Amino acid sequence: SVAPPAAVFVYGTLMSPEVLRVLIGRCPAMIKPAFLSGHSRHPVKGQVFPGMIRDAGSSPSVATGSSRTPANGPAGVKGVLLTGIAPGEMEVFDWFEDVGDQYTREDFRIHVPREDSNGPNNDCTIRPRFPNEEWTEVQAQGYLWAQPEEDLDRTKTWDYDQFAEDHLDWYLDNTVYWCRSELDKLGIGVVSPS
């Protein structure tokens, strides 16, 4: 039997539509913003990508139902919820994230805006968010840093906009295209030329 499409919480370089298009050949539907409570995101020392760790004393998954939150959203790591991810695409993400070494894939409860008539965003468009809107929790998978926390610069938080402005082109040229080439050689998530 075929596994159903998955929802994946991303908080680093996989938030980039350009990175997604190179890796899986499309930009999946996304819900933005999405938040993971009880975790923090920090730059990996000497790299342009982040790692996410569980905050001390937080439980892996706490259900709190829906709630009203401040205009800037729930506390925690801000990212994007990718929806409709096929099993082959998950395999690409797992390889890209070096699951089993650099990261582990885990189940999380993610805060997202309560669905309205707009539904998820397709083709990388961003759904507008309104102050004090209602939030709800959904189940999703995501990638947790598996290396020693000392490898993260915990004095800083990783900023997507700064990454996109300062490092995205370099990252695509020096990491993402190479990864796609390696994935093609391995026959993982082969992307048809568009």
Secondary structure as the mmCIF struct_conf table of DSSP 4:
data_model
#
loop_
_struct_conf.conf_type_id
_struct_conf.id
_struct_conf.beg_label_comp_id
_struct_conf.beg_label_asym_id
_struct_conf.beg_label_seq_id
_struct_conf.end_label_comp_id
_struct_conf.end_label_asym_id
_struct_conf.end_label_seq_id
HELX_LH_PP_P HELX_LH_PP_P1 VAL A 2 PRO A 5
STRN STRN1 ALA A 6 VAL A 10
BEND BEND1 GLY A 12 GLY A 12
HELX_RH_3T_P HELX_RH_3T_P1 THR A 13 MET A 15
HELX_RH_AL_P HELX_RH_AL_P1 PRO A 17 ILE A 24
BEND BEND2 GLY A 25 ARG A 26
STRN STRN2 MET A 30 LEU A 36
TURN_TY1_P TURN_TY1_P1 SER A 37 GLY A 38
STRN STRN3 HIS A 39 PRO A 43
STRN STRN4 VAL A 44 VAL A 44
TURN_TY1_P TURN_TY1_P2 LYS A 45 GLY A 46
BEND BEND3 GLN A 47 PHE A 49
STRN STRN5 PRO A 50 ARG A 54
HELX_LH_PP_P HELX_LH_PP_P2 ASP A 55 ASP A 55
TURN_TY1_P TURN_TY1_P3 ALA A 56 GLY A 57
BEND BEND4 PRO A 60 PRO A 60
STRN STRN6 SER A 67 ARG A 68
TURN_TY1_P TURN_TY1_P4 ALA A 71 ASN A 72
BEND BEND5 PRO A 74 GLY A 76
STRN STRN7 VAL A 77 ILE A 85
HELX_RH_AL_P HELX_RH_AL_P2 PRO A 87 PHE A 96
TURN_TY1_P TURN_TY1_P5 GLU A 97 ASP A 98
STRN STRN8 VAL A 99 VAL A 99
TURN_TY1_P TURN_TY1_P6 GLY A 100 GLN A 102
STRN STRN9 TYR A 103 PRO A 113
HELX_LH_PP_P HELX_LH_PP_P3 ARG A 114 GLU A 115
TURN_TY1_P TURN_TY1_P7 SER A 117 ASN A 118
BEND BEND6 PRO A 120 PRO A 120
STRN STRN10 ASN A 121 ASN A 121
HELX_LH_PP_P HELX_LH_PP_P4 ASN A 122 ASN A 122
TURN_TY1_P TURN_TY1_P8 ASP A 123 CYS A 124
TURN_TY1_P TURN_TY1_P9 PRO A 131 ASN A 132
STRN STRN11 GLU A 134 TRP A 145
BEND BEND7 GLN A 147 GLN A 147
HELX_RH_3T_P HELX_RH_3T_P2 GLU A 149 ASP A 151
STRN STRN12 LEU A 152 LEU A 152
TURN_TY1_P TURN_TY1_P10 ARG A 154 THR A 155
BEND BEND8 LYS A 156 LYS A 156
HELX_RH_AL_P HELX_RH_AL_P3 TYR A 160 ASP A 166
TURN_TY1_P TURN_TY1_P11 HIS A 167 HIS A 167
HELX_RH_AL_P HELX_RH_AL_P4 LEU A 168 TYR A 171
HELX_RH_PI_P HELX_RH_PI_P1 LEU A 172 VAL A 176
HELX_RH_AL_P HELX_RH_AL_P5 TYR A 177 LEU A 186
TURN_TY1_P TURN_TY1_P12 GLY A 187 GLY A 187
BEND BEND9 ILE A 188 GLY A 189
HELX_LH_PP_P HELX_LH_PP_P5 VAL A 190 PRO A 193
#
